[in-house]
Amino acid sequence: MTKSFSLICALIITFIWGTAFIAQDTGMDNIGPLTFNAARFFVGFFTILPFALIFERKKIFTEIQLNRKKFFKYLFIMGISLFLGTSLQQAALQYTNVANAAFFTVFYVPLVPILLFFIYSQKVHWSIWPSIGLCIYGVYLLSNFSDSEIMKGDALVILCSIFWALHIIFAGKFMETFDIPIFYSALQGLLVATLSVISSYIFEDIIISNILLESYSIIYAGVLSGGIAFTLQMFAQKNIEEAPAAIIYSLEGVFAAIAAWIILEQILNINNIVGCFLILIAVIFSQLAPSIKKTNYK
């Protein structure tokens, strides 16, 4: 697997996550965030599982046996992180607007290198820090945050960014040891769906007829975001380090803005367009700067 393939996977992920953001927002007209998450990740699980059994069936047991303890440790950490990250993000959309949510969610970009240092004492290339600055300012312009009010849901979004950061970090660490990304993604989806069902029974009213009313949003967010995107994330982080990957994933804000412009007919002003270009520059710089330095040393 080449780095070019991983980059393509990462870009596809950002497109899916960006457009799915609209489905996540509109999919809670008749159901709660935990119920939406449960349905979404069950759909994702059943979408991915057949592919795992077709392409990875022969090596699943062998890969797990490489380090059974580490395998289930990563599954637990990533499953819990993804459950909390997606649940908090869904809940936050009930209390804050899309502009605030887009701005505060991107906090996972600087959190990834910071957490990498504290957890693994892992330093990142110097180019990551200016890229992070460009990324955050780009999202600030893209989200029209300067015209928004601070809402109580913003605290939930900031908290969810911590779990997104942890999920990105451990996805990279998992792919350093194991090579069953499709099966692992299916298991992760099943764990998140199960935790969401348990939580929704405790905190929400589950009404099947209401879930069916949101079937289009659930299928879109489930098949593409909950299934395909989180599987591609594993392939992407096979050859892309965690901090640069987080910067690439911030492009979801660009795709979300474009999708809102096309689908919801929201107008992009000059600040939004400048924000898009700044994020693109941040992504390109974070990828090219390390390779330029290596070339100079040869």
N, C-alpha and C positions, 0 to 999 in steps of 0.2 A: 504494500500500500504506500503510495507516494504522498508527499506533502501537498502536491497540486490537487489530488483527489480529496484530501482532508479539507483543504480550503474551499473546494466546491461544496462539500458537505456542509461546512460551516455557513456558507452564504445561503444555501437552500434553507437551513435551519432558521436563519434570521428572517427570511421571507415568510416562512410558515408561521413563526412566532408573532411576527408583526401583524399579519393579516388575521391570525387567530385571536388577537387581542380584541377585535371587534365582536367576534362570536362569543368570547368570554363575557363581554360587557352586556350584549343583548340577550344572552342565554339565561339571564337570571330574572326575567320579567315575571316568571311564574313559580320559580323554585329558588331555594337557598344556595349559597356558594358551596357548601359541603355536598349537597345532593348533586349539584352540577359537576363537581369534581369527581364524585363517585361514578356517575354515569360516563363521564368523559374518559376516565382512565380504564374502566372496564371495556369500553369500545376500543381504546388503544391496545389493551392486552390481547383481545381477540383478533385484532388486526395484525399484530406482530407475531403472535405465537406460531401460526402455520409456517411462516418464513424461517423461524428459529428451528422448527422441527425438520424442515426440508434441507436447510443449508448447514446447520450446526449439530444435528442429532448425533453424529458419530463421535464428536469431540467434547460434548457437554460434560460427561462424567469425568473424562481425563483432565479437562481444564480445572474442574472444581477440586479434583484430588491433588492438584499442584500445591494448593495451600487452602484447605477447606476453611480454616479459621479466618484467614484474610478475606476470602470470598464473602463469607456471611457478615463479616465486620463491615465491608464496603457496602453490601446490600442493605444492611440495617441503617448505616449512616446516610447513604444516598436516598434511601426510601423515606426515612424520617424527614430529611432536609427537603426533598421534593414535595412531600405531603404538606409540611408547614409552609414552605415557600408559595406553593400554588393556592393553598387554603387562605393564607393571609392576603395574598394578592386579590383573590376573588372577593373576600370579605371587604377589603379596602375599597373596591369599586362601588360598594353600596354607600360609602360615606365621603368619598372624595371624587374629584373629577379626573378625567383622563389626562389632563395637562399635569396635574400634581403627581399622579401615579407614574406617568412616563418619566418625570424628572427624578423622583425619589428612587424608583426601581433601579436606575442606572448606578446607584451607589455600590452595586456589587462589583463594578469595574475596579475602583480603587481598593475595595475590600479583598479581592482575590490575592494580589501580591502581598498585602499586609498580613493576611492570614497564612499565606504560604511561608512567610518569614517566621511567624510565631509558632506554627505547627511543625514545619520541617526545616527551619533555619535556611530556607531556600531564597537566594537573592535573584532578582530579575534584571534583565538588560536595562541600561539607563534610558533607552528610548521609550520604555513603557510609561514613565512618569509624565513626560510632555504629551504623550498620546492620550493618557487618562485625562489630563487637563483639557485638551481639545475636545475629547469625547463628552465630558461633563458640560462644558460650555455650549457645545453643539446641541446637546439634548435640551439644555436650558432655553436656547433660541427656538428649537423645534417645537417645544411643548407649550409655548406662550405662557410659561410659568410666571413671568413678570406681571401678567394680568390676572393671576389667580389668587384666591384667598387660601390661607392655610386652614386645612380642615382636619378633623380628628382622625380621619382615615389615613392621613399621611404617616402617622406613627406606625401603623400596620404595614405600610409599604416599605418604610425604612427597615423594619424588623424582617420583612420577607426577603430583602436584599441580602441579609446575612446568610440566610439559608440557601439562596441562589448561589452565593459565592462558595459556600461549602460544597454544594452539589457539583459545581464546575471543578473544584479542586479534586474531589475524590473520583470524579469521572476520569480525569487524567491519570490519577494514581492507579485506578483499576486497570486501565488499558496498558499500563506499563508491565503488568503481570499476567493478565488473562487475555484470551482471544476468542471470546464468545459474546460479542457485543449485542447481537440480536436477541439471544436467549436471556441475557442479563437485563436488557431493556424491557422485555416482556415480564420478567419476574418483578422488576421495579414497579412497573405499571400496576401489576396485580396487588402488590403491597400497598401502594398509594390508594388504589380503589377500595381495598379492604378497610384501611384506616379511615377513609372518607365515609364509607357506609356506617361504620360503628359510630363515628362522630355525628353523622347526620341523624341517626336514630336518637341520639341523646339531645341534640340541640335544635333539630328542625323537624318539621312535619313532612314525611315522605308520601307524596300523592302521585301515583303512577300516571294518572291522566294529565297532571301538570308537567311531568317529565316528558311525556309524549308531545306536548305543545312546544317544547324546546328541542325537538329531535334534530332539526337542521343544524342548529348551533352546536349541539352535543356531538353529532356525527362529524362535523367539520373540525371542531376542536379536538375530538377524540382520535379520529383516524390520522389527521395530519399532525397536530401538535402533540397530543398524548401518546401517539404511536410512532409515526414515521420520524418526526423531528427529534425526539429523545433517543431514538435508535441511531440516527445520523450523528447525533452529538458524540456518541461513543466512537464512531469512525473518525469524526473530525479531530477528536483529542488524542488519537493514536499518534499523530505527527505534529500537532500544534500544542505548545506549552500552555499552561492554564491561564496565565496573565494575558498573553496575546489573544487567546481564544475569547476571553471575557470582553476584550475591546471589539473584536469582530461581532460578537453577539449583540453589542449595543446598536448595531445596524437595524435591529428589529424596530427601533423607534422611527427610523427613516421609512421602512416599509409600512409601518402602522400609519404614519402621516399620509403616505401616498394612497394607501387603501381607504383612509377616511376621506381623502380628497375625491377619489373615484366613486366609492360606494355611498358615503354619507354626504357628498358634495360640500365638504368643508374646504374653505379657501386657504391655500398656502400663501402667506405673505412673504415679504423679502427676508424677514428674520428666520422664518421656517426654512427657506431655501438655503440661506447661509449656514444654518444649523446642520442641514443635510450634508453640505460640502465639508464642513469641519469634521463631522464624524467620519466621512469617507477618507479625508486626509489622515485622521488619526489611525484608522485601520491600515491604510497603505504604509504609513510611516512605521508603525509597529512591526510590520512584516518585512519591510525592506531594510531598515536600519541595521539590524543584526547581521544580515547577509552581506551588506556592504562592508562592514567592519571585518568580517571573515575574509572577504575577497582581498582587502588591503594587506592582510597579514600573509597572504600566500606568496 
